[in-house]
């Protein structure tokens, strides 16, 4: 399928379109309960891990502090570009709802053979951004090769954040975390299990939570923390493996 200018197009999953239509600070991104309800209502299925959802071959990672989410799709570069342009087209077509902005070129209008995709120091495209309903929607594309970084599949990243959240996010709040453990709902505690830098007593309480979904999420987070690598990862060079790197080590509990 192609548009009137010959650019290939693709039908986005209904879950992605419904999520964008529901993106609002007073509904979807109000709190943990509204986030979980909104994602379920728009067709996203929760995973075992805290804050993780899926819809087909699209993945979603969310947090309730402050409420936000990121949607990911990975594949061949052309696949990623086509889907990112479809997301951009959907948002831009609703000018009564979203105000568009970018600090660089609007790559949503480029053809797949446009040389600008691969110009510069590694395809460093500026994100596209839309604001409306108290939220900011950001759309990024990462190529399948980024000089000086680990080789990874091309992917798009669609972020939805509250407009009133500071750029650095909300600060750690141990007393809030203890209140959620003590008084929060199962959904509140499930989201809490995925937050970074929780105090040890909160982690222990989540791992012994009366609800199995919270326990599973907390155990999954511990598995991840214990296997997080600290140190410089191996680098991929264009002409070979590059110099030997210092050994990585696992993060302490």
N, C-alpha and C positions, 0 to 999 in steps of 0.2 A: 504494500500500500504506500502511496506517495501523496504529498500535498500538491498544491497548484503549481509550485515552483520546482517540482520534481524531487524534493527531499523525501527519503523514506520515512514512514511513520509507523507507529506501533500502538496497539490498544493497551492502555495501562490497566492493571488489575483493578477490579471494583474496590477492593480494600484500600488501595492507594488513593483513588479518587475520593472515596467516602471519607477517608482520614483528612485529606486536604480540605474538603468541604466542611468538616466538623471542627477544624482548628480554630480555637477561640480561647482566650484567657479565662473567661467566666464559665466555660463549660468543660472542654477537654482538658485544659491545663489548670484547673482550679486546685485539685488536691489528688491524693492517691486513689481515692474511691472513684472520682470522676474520670481520672485517667484510665483506670482499669475498665470501667463501664464503657467509656467512649471507644476504646480499642476493641473490646468485644463486640460492640454494636456495629462497628465498621468492618468486621470480618477478620480481625487478627486473633490468633490463637496463642495463649501464653505457653511459655516453655517452663522447664523446671527452674532454670536460673532466674534470679531476681531481675525483674524489669524487661525480660526478653520475650518477644513475640515473633510470630512468623505468619506470612500469607503467601503460599506458593514458594517461589524462589526469591522472595523479598524478605529481609530480616529487619527487625526493629529492636532497638535498645532504648529503654526509657528509665527515667528517674522521677521520684516524687519530691526531691529536695534540691532546687526548686523544680516544679513539674516541667519536664522537657522530654523530647524524644528525638531519636535519629533513626532514619530509615536507610537501608543499604541494599544495593543490587550490584553484583559483580559478574563479570563475563568478558567476552571479547570487547576490544575498545569500541568497535562500531556499534555493538549491542548497547553498551553503556551510554554512548553518545546519543543514540536514537531515543533511549528511554529518558535520559535527562532532558532532552529537547521536548519530549512529550509532556513531562512534568512542567517545564517552563511554559509551554504553550497553554496548558490547562490553567495555570495561575494567571498568566498575562491576559488571557481572554476574559477574565473576571475583574476588569479594571474598577468596577464599582465596589469591589471588596478588597482588592490588593493594590498597593502602591509599589511599583517596581523600581529597583535601584541596582546599579553595579558600578564599581570603581574602574572597571576595564571594559573590554569589548563585550558586546552582547552575543555570546557564542550560540545562543539558542537559535539563531537565524542562519548559521553556517551550513553549507553542504558537507557531506562526509569527506569529500576530497579536497576541502579547503586547506591550503598549506598552513594556515594560522594555527591549526590544531597542534602542529609539531614544531612550531617556531620557538626560538628562545632557549632557555636553559633547561628544558625538560618539561615543556608543555604546562607551564605554571599559569593556568587560567584563573582569572579572578572569579570568585563566587558570584552567583546571581542572588538577589535578595528581594523579598516582598514583605511588606508590612501591612497589617490590618487585623482588626479584632483583638488588639492587645497582644499580638504575637508577632514574631519575626520568623520568616521561613527562609532558610539559606540552602542553596543548591551548589554542590561542589562536584567536580570530576577529578579522579586521580587516574593517571595512565598506568599501563602495566609495567612500565620501567621508569624509575625515578633515579637519576644519577646520585650516587652516594647513599642510597637506601636499599633495603632488602627488597628483592624482586617479589611482587605480589600481583594478583590479577587486577585488571582495570576495574574501577568501581565508581558508583555515584553515591553521594552522601547527601541526604535530604534532612536538614535539621529544623526542628520546630521548637522555639523557645519563647517564654514569656518576655514581652518587651521591657518589663520592669525588673528583670533579673540582671544583676551586675555582670559585666563581661567575665569576671573571674569566678562567677558563681556565688552561692551563699556560703558563709563560713561554717566550719565545723561547730556543731552544737550538741555536746554530750548530754546535757540535761534534756533537750528535746528528744534525743534518741531514747533515753531512759523512760520518758513519758510515753513514747510510742510503744515500747515494750510492755509497759504497765497498763496503758489504757487504750492503745490503738486497736483497730480491727485487724483481722487476718490479712486483708489487703495492705493495710498500713505496714504491718510487720514484714510481709513478703517483700515489699519495696525497700524497706529499711535494710534488709539483709544484704542488699547490693551496694550500699553506700560505702565509701572509702573512709578509712581512719576512724572506725568505731571503737569505743573503749572496750576493754577485754570483758567486762561484766555484761555488756550488751551483746557481744558476740556469743558468750556462753549462754545467755538467756535465749537467744534466737536458735542456737543449736539444740536447745532443750525445750523448744516451744511446744505447747500442746497440739498444735496443728501440723500435720505431716508435710504440708506444702511449704510452710515456713522453715521447718527443719531441713527439708531437702534443699531449699534455696541457700540456707546458711552453710550447709555442708559443702555445697558446690562452690560457694565463695571461698571457703577455707582451702579447698583443693586448689583453686586458682591462685590464692595468695601464696601458698606454699610452693608453687611452681613458677611464680613470677621471676623472671630472670633479671638480675641486677648486673650492670656492667655493659660494656660496649658490645653490641651484637656484631656478628660477622658482616663484612661489607662485600657487596658484589661489584666487581670492576668490569668494565667493558672488554678488557683484553686479558682477563685472567682472574684468579682468585684473590689477588692483592696480598698485602703484607699480613703476616700472622697477627691475630688479635689476642689480647689477654683472655684467659679462660673466664667464662661467665660463671656466676654462682647463683644458687637459689636464694630467694628472699627468706629471711627468718619468719617464724610464726609471729 
